[in-house]
C-alpha cells in the first residue's frame, strides 16, 4: 500500500479508463495496465528532461522492458479516473528499475516493479548508459 506522503512525492500520470481498455465486462483488460505503466515511465522521463527522441538522438540510447513483476490487487473499471505512478528505484550502468502503481482515489489497484535495459537504438544490443546521463539519473533515484 502506498502512503499519501509517498504519493505526494511520486510522479503521477492521470489516466481515464475508456471502453477500448476494458473486456466485455467493463473491467480493465490485464494487458492494458502495461500500456498505462509504459506511458507513466515515458512521461516520468520527459518530465525529468529525457524524452524518447532526446535519448535516441543525443545519447544514442533507448530503453526496453527487460523484466516485470506485476501484482493485480483490485480491478479498474470503465470510466474510472486512475493515477499511474512511476518512481526510479535503482539506476545501474546498463539498466534501471522502476517502482510503479495504479491507484483509484488513493486505493492501490496494482503494483509493479519494472526493469528496463539500456540498448543501442540501431542494433538493440545492450550498452552502458552514457556517464553524464547515468549521473543525472542516479540523482533521481528514490530507493524503497
N, C-alpha and C positions, 0 to 999 in steps of 0.2 A: 504494500500500500504506500502511496506517495503522500507525504505530508503537505499541508498548504504552504509551509515555509519552503520546501523543496520545489514545489510547483511555481512559486513566485520567482525563483532564480533560474528556472529552466526555460529553454527556448520552447515555444509552443506555437503550433500552426492550427488555426481553426479549420475544421472540415465539416461540411454538411453531408449527410447520407442521402444519396439520390437513388431512384428506382434502379438504375443501372448497377449500383453497388450491392444490390440485395439478391437473395434467392427468391423462389416463388412464395415463400412465407413472409417476406418483408424483413428478413434478418440479413445483416451484412454477411456476404459470402466470405469464407475464411481467407481466400487468396487476395481479396480486395484490401485487407488490412496491410498486406505487404506493400501495396501501392501507396497507401496512406503513410506508412513508415518511410518509404523512399522519398516521398515529397518533403516530409519533415526534415530528413537528413540533408537533402539538397537545399532547402530553404535555410537551414542552420548554416551550411557552408556559405551561401550567398549573404546572409546577414552578417557573417564574420569576414566578408570581403573576398570570398573564394568561390565565385560562380563557376559552373562547369566549363564554360568557354575559357575563362581565365586560367583555370588549372591546366586545361589541354594546351592552350596557346602559349602561355607564359612559363609554365612549369613542366610541359611535356609529360603530363600525368593525368590519369583517370583513376577513379576508384570503382571497384566492383565488389558486390557482396560475395564473401568467401564462406561465411557460416552464419547461422542464425538460430537462436533459441527463442521460441515464442510460447507464452503461456496465455491461453484463452480463458479468461475468468468469467466474463458475462457478455451477453450479446448486445450489439448495437443494432438499431432498427431504423427503418425508413424514416427520413426527415429528422433524425437525431442531429443535434449540434455537438460535435466532438472537438476535443483538443488533443493533438498528436504531438508529443514531446520528443525532444532529441537532446542528448547530453553526451559530450565526448568523455568517456571514462578513461581511456588509455590510448595514447599515440605512441606507436612503435616505429622503428626505422622503415618498415615496408607495409605497415597495416595500422588500422585504428579500430577501436572498439567503442560502440555507442550503446548507451542505455536508452531505451525508448519506452513509451507507454501511450495508450489511447484511453482517454477519460471522457466521461459524460457527466457534467455537473459535479465535478470533483470526485466521482466514483471511478476507480480504475477498472477498465474493461479488459485490458490486455497489457502485458509487459513483454518486452523483447530485449535481447542483447544481440547486437549485430556487429560482426567483424567484417570490415571492408579491406580489401587488398589494394595496394598501390600498384598500378600497371602502366606500362608503356602504351600510349594510345594507338600506336601503329600495329604492333605485333601482339598486344595484350599479354606481354611477358611481365612477370614480377619485377619490380625495381624499387630502389630506395626512394623515399620521399626526399626531395632536394633539401639540403641543410637549412637554408633560410626559412623555407615553409615548415619544415619539421619543428624548428624552434618556436615559430608562431603558433602552430597547432598544439604543441606541448604546453604552451602557456594557457591554452583554453581548456585543458583537462579539468574535470570535476570528478575525482575518484569517489566511488561509492562509500 
